[in-house]
Amino acid sequence: MVSKKSRPRRSVDETRRVLGAQGLRQLELAGMDFRVEHLTLESACASSNVPRSSSHAAWAIDDDYAPQALFQRCVLRAWLENREGSTFATAAEKALGQALEERGDSLTRNEAIRISIQPALEEGLSASDHSGGSGLLSTDMAIKHTLASQPAGSRDPEIVTWVRDAGVTNRAERVKDSYRPLADLLGMVPRPEFGEAAYGHLALAVAALTEGITMRELVLHELDVARASIRETGDSDVPATLLGVCVCVEALVDKFFEPVTVSGVPVETRLS
């Protein structure tokens, strides 16, 4: 008779270590998953005074998903389709308008660029004592990061399509509502080597920068990466122009754009 090979005997600490290592391996292989259990029909009914019987009848329309699951997917899709990208343009326009009133002709192109980005960043941060933001960026990043952590073959193809389409639409709106008007105001045009594609390149680069800053600000608030000045403020400085993210955006604009020139000479632009 052949005896069954005995399993190794481990201490409690060793067992925790071994199982923990396997859990990490599973996380690497499978990635994260969407957790939307807090989005419930019951809560939505209670908040909107809709009978539960009516809600389930309204959502029991798909053979593949139970009413609760379908409701959650529809909420996710609606959020992606209706992101308020225009709020960023509005925030930037308001801040720049205020700066123009205060500084007039003394406001430089580079200052205007830096002033425009910080309000948009604040709008995307979660509402807190430091910000009245919408939390738009953190929710957006959570969805993208969840998908990115999953093996390509395990990703929900519908959600991937929703996220991709939303990203394309949002970038186009940013170019139309923010970057083109700002370029016109500042008297700047795309550098010849980039052409019209410069607007899309800038939108993508700024989005990557602000998403990274937002994530670190929300998770590692003590680092103060979103609002800390990177050098001492002078008497003539606008404080917002000395923030790290603003200086980085200025560098990106300079990479993709240049002042309008006449006979090789940059045209002076009155910002007021």
URPE-V667256 format. One record per backbone hydrogen bond with DSSP energy under -1.0 kcal/mol. NH is the residue of the N-H (numbers start at 1). CO is the residue of the C=O. E is the energy in kcal/mol with one decimal. If there is no record, write none. Layout:
((NH | CO | E) (NH | CO | E))
This chain:
((15 | 11 | -2.7) (16 | 12 | -2.3) (17 | 13 | -2.1) (18 | 14 | -2.6) (19 | 15 | -2.6) (20 | 16 | -2.4) (21 | 17 | -2.1) (22 | 18 | -1.8) (23 | 19 | -2.3) (24 | 20 | -2.2) (25 | 21 | -1.9) (26 | 22 | -2.3) (27 | 23 | -2.2) (28 | 24 | -2.2) (29 | 25 | -2.2) (30 | 26 | -3.1) (31 | 27 | -2.1) (39 | 36 | -2.0) (40 | 38 | -1.1) (44 | 40 | -2.0) (45 | 41 | -2.8) (46 | 42 | -2.3) (47 | 43 | -2.2) (48 | 44 | -1.6) (49 | 45 | -1.2) (50 | 45 | -1.7) (55 | 51 | -2.0) (56 | 52 | -2.4) (57 | 53 | -1.6) (58 | 54 | -2.0) (59 | 55 | -1.4) (60 | 56 | -1.3) (61 | 59 | -1.8) (70 | 66 | -2.8) (71 | 67 | -2.5) (72 | 68 | -2.2) (73 | 69 | -2.2) (74 | 70 | -2.4) (75 | 71 | -2.2) (76 | 72 | -2.1) (77 | 73 | -2.5) (78 | 74 | -2.6) (79 | 75 | -2.3) (80 | 76 | -1.9) (81 | 77 | -2.3) (82 | 78 | -1.6) (85 | 83 | -2.0) (87 | 84 | -1.7) (88 | 85 | -1.2) (89 | 85 | -1.0) (90 | 86 | -2.5) (91 | 87 | -2.2) (92 | 88 | -2.4) (93 | 89 | -2.5) (94 | 90 | -2.3) (95 | 91 | -2.0) (96 | 92 | -2.4) (97 | 93 | -2.3) (98 | 94 | -2.0) (99 | 95 | -2.1) (100 | 96 | -2.3) (101 | 97 | -1.8) (102 | 98 | -1.9) (103 | 99 | -3.0) (104 | 100 | -1.9) (106 | 103 | -1.8) (107 | 104 | -1.7) (112 | 108 | -2.3) (113 | 109 | -2.3) (114 | 110 | -2.2) (115 | 111 | -2.7) (116 | 112 | -1.6) (118 | 114 | -1.1) (121 | 117 | -2.1) (122 | 118 | -2.6) (123 | 119 | -2.1) (124 | 120 | -1.2) (125 | 121 | -1.2) (128 | 131 | -3.7) (134 | 123 | -2.9) (135 | 125 | -1.6) (137 | 124 | -1.1) (139 | 135 | -1.9) (140 | 136 | -2.3) (141 | 137 | -2.8) (142 | 138 | -2.0) (143 | 139 | -1.7) (144 | 140 | -2.0) (145 | 141 | -3.3) (146 | 142 | -1.8) (147 | 143 | -2.0) (148 | 144 | -2.8) (149 | 145 | -1.8) (150 | 147 | -1.1) (154 | 151 | -2.1) (160 | 156 | -2.4) (161 | 157 | -2.1) (162 | 158 | -2.4) (163 | 159 | -2.7) (164 | 160 | -2.6) (165 | 161 | -2.7) (166 | 162 | -2.3) (167 | 163 | -2.2) (168 | 164 | -2.2) (169 | 165 | -2.4) (170 | 166 | -2.7) (171 | 167 | -2.1) (172 | 168 | -2.0) (173 | 169 | -2.2) (174 | 170 | -2.3) (175 | 171 | -2.2) (176 | 172 | -2.2) (177 | 173 | -3.3) (178 | 174 | -2.4) (179 | 174 | -1.9) (180 | 175 | -2.6) (182 | 178 | -2.1) (183 | 179 | -2.3) (184 | 180 | -2.4) (185 | 181 | -2.4) (186 | 182 | -2.4) (188 | 183 | -2.7) (189 | 258 | -2.9) (191 | 256 | -2.7) (194 | 191 | -1.9) (195 | 191 | -2.4) (197 | 194 | -1.1) (198 | 195 | -2.0) (199 | 196 | -1.4) (201 | 197 | -2.5) (202 | 198 | -2.6) (203 | 199 | -2.4) (204 | 200 | -2.3) (205 | 201 | -2.4) (206 | 202 | -2.8) (207 | 203 | -2.1) (208 | 204 | -2.2) (209 | 205 | -2.2) (210 | 206 | -3.0) (211 | 207 | -2.3) (212 | 208 | -1.9) (213 | 209 | -2.4) (214 | 210 | -2.6) (215 | 211 | -2.4) (216 | 212 | -1.8) (217 | 213 | -2.4) (218 | 214 | -2.4) (219 | 215 | -2.2) (220 | 216 | -2.4) (223 | 220 | -2.0) (224 | 221 | -1.6) (228 | 224 | -1.3) (230 | 242 | -3.0) (237 | 234 | -1.1) (241 | 238 | -2.4) (242 | 239 | -1.9) (243 | 240 | -1.0) (247 | 243 | -2.1) (248 | 244 | -2.2) (249 | 245 | -2.0) (250 | 246 | -2.1) (251 | 247 | -1.8) (252 | 248 | -1.9) (253 | 249 | -2.7) (254 | 250 | -2.2) (255 | 251 | -1.4) (256 | 252 | -1.8) (257 | 253 | -2.6) (258 | 189 | -2.6) (260 | 187 | -2.8) (262 | 265 | -2.6) (265 | 262 | -1.5) (267 | 260 | -3.5))
